[in-house]
Amino acid sequence: MRYALGIDGGASSGKWAVLDEEGRLVARGRTAPLVGHLFDEKVKAQTLAALDGLLREGRSFAPMAVVAGVAGLDAGTKEAQQLGAYIQQALGLPENRVLVLNDMELVYRAHFAPGEGIVVYAGTGSVAYSIVQDGTVYRAGGHGFLIGDEGAGFWIGKTALRQVLRWRDMGLDAASYPLARHLYRALGGCDWPHIRAQVYGGGRQAVAGLAPAVGRAALEGDQAATQILLQAGRALADLALTLRQRLGPLPVVLCGGALQVSPLIEQGAREMLELTVQHASSAEAAARMAWALFRSGI
């Protein structure tokens, strides 16, 4: 039996799937984050370490081809070529059996064929994405946490933390609010030096990791948390509406790990447009693409 390996690399975690020739899932797993910001030496080292662990598990299947979608990276770039060469060497595959591309192409193809719709993805970051029939990519958002990523995990955590710190600056008893209590618990402390160390030491993942605390506060009726989550959904819907202005009224799928924080995110998005929430496996979509890559080179 022959196998193909698909890799879905994200800022929160990496996922992989192995499919046999009949398209049956035979193995899958998770690894540490895989991101394409290889110009940052620390991120590069972390990504390669996570990739090494993943490839050790995948190597036991001797895959015939590999497709990897990696966050913050585009097909054909120097960084994509570097990761492709790394995978080729690790698995002993020829160049035409490995393809590295943007993770959003996997997300899109897991839900739609080209020209069929728009995907809005909300994980640590956010983006609306569509591939038209001639292969052209259209996107809105996806500009990273320093510029955008509205509505996603980092934005939710950052917005909630700003609210709590504002309450403190105003001289209010922040701990009397469920939102503050849940954030303090998630951070492991409530004084500013501790918060600063946790946030600036942990970076993007640390702030995005606060999002579930916002969901828990909303469950207790905290109005600030509720409004943050509703606004997150509206911001995600706005990304889809931005693409619709260019592509027309295509169907919209909303997906991504941030949606697990609270149903209020979906509720906020539905205030602005009709959509479907789905969570198809991007790693399995990558493995199907790997089989197509192998067969095209036979």
NUGUKOL-51621 format. One record per residue (C-alpha): z, y, x. Coordinates in pm, whole numbers, plus 50000, padded with zeros to 5 digits. Example, Ala and Ser with C-alpha at 12.3 -4.5 7.8 and 13.67 -1.06 7.14 Angstrom:
    zz    yy    xx
 50780 49550 51230
 50714 49894 51367
This chain:
    zz    yy    xx
 50000 50000 50000
 49918 50351 50119
 50118 50667 50053
 50089 51046 50049
 50367 51295 50118
 50419 51622 49934
 50660 51891 50052
 50791 52184 49847
 50966 52425 50080
 51186 52692 49924
 51444 52950 50025
 51727 52759 49857
 51621 52405 49949
 51326 52188 50041
 51207 51897 49829
 50973 51611 49909
 50798 51333 49719
 50598 51026 49816
 50330 50892 49579
 50141 50565 49614
 49767 50523 49559
 49820 50482 49185
 50004 50815 49164
 50343 50650 49116
 50652 50820 49257
 50810 50586 49514
 51056 50821 49687
 51184 51176 49676
 51459 51383 49832
 51599 51722 49928
 51656 51900 50253
 51778 52235 50382
 51571 52550 50309
 51214 52562 50440
 51069 52912 50468
 50764 53050 50642
 50921 53351 50813
 50854 53199 51155
 50845 53543 51320
 51226 53535 51291
 51345 53296 51563
 51665 53203 51378
 51475 53124 51057
 51212 52935 51256
 51476 52715 51420
 51641 52642 51083
 51307 52560 50921
 51198 52325 51198
 51535 52151 51195
 51508 52095 50819
 51149 51978 50859
 51251 51731 51129
 51502 51570 50894
 51250 51550 50614
 50978 51401 50835
 51217 51136 50967
 51256 51010 50611
 50888 51048 50524
 50774 50875 50843
 50898 50540 50713
 50613 50546 50458
 50344 50621 50721
 50176 50874 50489
 49797 50901 50500
 49806 51276 50430
 50055 51559 50380
 50044 51880 50180
 50330 52125 50227
 50391 52441 50029
 50628 52678 50207
 50791 52995 50076
 50679 53319 50241
 50372 53164 50402
 49999 53162 50318
 49730 52906 50401
 49523 52990 50706
 49783 53216 50868
 49908 53159 51220
 50243 53043 51081
 50076 52790 50849
 49873 52655 51138
 50188 52623 51349
 50369 52423 51081
 50058 52213 51018
 50031 52125 51386
 50402 52040 51396
 50364 51798 51102
 50048 51644 51251
 50220 51572 51582
 50536 51437 51417
 50345 51194 51193
 50048 51123 51419
 49794 51250 51165
 49457 51413 51230
 49417 51783 51153
 49216 51724 50835
 49498 51518 50681
 49757 51800 50679
 49746 52117 50470
 50011 52390 50469
 49996 52663 50209
 50207 52897 49996
 50466 52722 49781
 50349 52914 49473
 50013 52739 49483
 50203 52414 49434
 50411 52562 49152
 50096 52683 48979
 49907 52355 49013
 50209 52163 48889
 50175 52348 48556
 49813 52463 48518
 49460 52399 48635
 49286 52710 48776
 49211 52965 48506
 49449 52818 48249
 49756 53040 48267
 50021 53241 48448
 50334 53101 48612
 50644 53315 48655
 50879 53162 48909
 51242 53265 48948
 51439 53110 49230
 51605 53307 49507
 51308 53543 49463
 51057 53600 49185
 50680 53623 49139
 50410 53591 48874
 50114 53388 48996
 49775 53278 48871
 49472 53108 49022
 49142 53175 48844
 48854 52929 48827
 48681 53054 49142
 49005 53004 49338
 49103 53371 49361
 49480 53426 49352
 49638 53701 49144
 50004 53780 49177
 50264 54034 49073
 50594 54073 49252
 50697 53830 49521
 50763 54114 49763
 51092 53983 49893
 51453 54079 49844
 51431 54404 50042
 51162 54543 49810
 51159 54349 49484
 51236 53998 49354
 51367 54145 49031
 51520 53899 48788
 51573 53618 49039
 51888 53476 49197
 51932 53736 49470
 51874 54022 49227
 52127 53881 48979
 52393 53838 49249
 52327 54180 49402
 52328 54362 49069
 52652 54198 48961
 52823 54272 49292
 52714 54636 49274
 52868 54661 48927
 53199 54516 49039
 53217 54742 49344
 53137 55042 49125
 53429 54955 48898
 53652 54954 49203
 53512 55285 49330
 53592 55436 48990
 53954 55331 49028
 53934 55069 48754
 54113 54736 48766
 53803 54531 48844
 53999 54205 48827
 54049 54262 48455
 53681 54189 48400
 53559 53825 48391
 53257 53922 48601
 53479 54047 48885
 53712 53749 48867
 53424 53502 48890
 53257 53690 49174
 53580 53715 49369
 53635 53343 49324
 53282 53267 49444
 53328 53495 49744
 53672 53356 49828
 53840 53696 49828
 53841 54044 49677
 53898 54296 49957
 53598 54485 50092
 53617 54359 50455
 53607 54001 50327
 53323 54073 50082
 53126 54253 50353
 53165 53960 50593
 53058 53708 50330
 52756 53907 50211
 52622 54038 50539
 52714 53725 50729
 52562 53491 50472
 52253 53699 50397
 52012 53637 50113
 52140 53290 50025
 52499 53413 50003
 52408 53685 49754
 52181 53457 49549
 52466 53205 49545
 52668 53450 49334
 52429 53419 49039
 52604 53115 48880
 52927 53317 48874
 52746 53577 48663
 52646 53303 48420
 53006 53183 48394
 53127 53538 48327
 52871 53577 48049
 53002 53259 47887
 53341 53431 47867
 53184 53724 47687
 53162 53971 47975
 52919 54234 47850
 52813 54354 48194
 52722 53999 48296
 52538 53944 47969
 52330 54257 48016
 52247 54170 48377
 52114 53829 48272
 51915 53967 47979
 51767 54231 48207
 51678 53960 48458
 51473 53786 48189
 51303 54112 48091
 51214 54180 48454
 51056 53835 48484
 50859 53887 48165
 50737 54220 48301
 50581 54039 48597
 50379 53825 48358
 50276 54127 48153
 50157 54297 48471
 49921 54007 48543
 49808 53994 48182
 49680 54349 48217
 49435 54213 48474
 49365 53862 48345
 49402 53883 47968
 49644 53708 47730
 49682 53380 47918
 49966 53137 47838
 50280 53194 48044
 50513 52932 48192
 50856 53039 48316
 51019 52811 48573
 51251 52801 48873
 51610 52728 48962
 51743 53070 48860
 51692 52975 48495
 51979 52728 48530
 52220 53020 48568
 52215 53105 48198
 51999 53069 47883
 52030 53447 47854
 51757 53483 48117
 51509 53297 47899
 51633 53492 47595
 51566 53822 47770
 51216 53712 47869
 51134 53602 47515
 51223 53950 47388
 50903 54069 47558
 50649 53787 47523
 50591 53430 47410
 50628 53176 47688
 50705 52814 47768
 50982 52700 48000
 50884 52402 48214
 51005 52246 48537
 50723 52027 48670
 50773 51891 49022
 50595 52095 49289
 50664 51825 49548
 50479 51569 49334
 50195 51818 49282
 50177 51851 49663
 50158 51472 49702
 49872 51457 49448
 49694 51726 49649
 49755 51520 49963
 49578 51223 49805
 49283 51446 49718
 49282 51576 50077
 49278 51220 50213
 48999 51105 49983
 48784 51407 50059
 48794 51317 50429
 48712 50947 50394
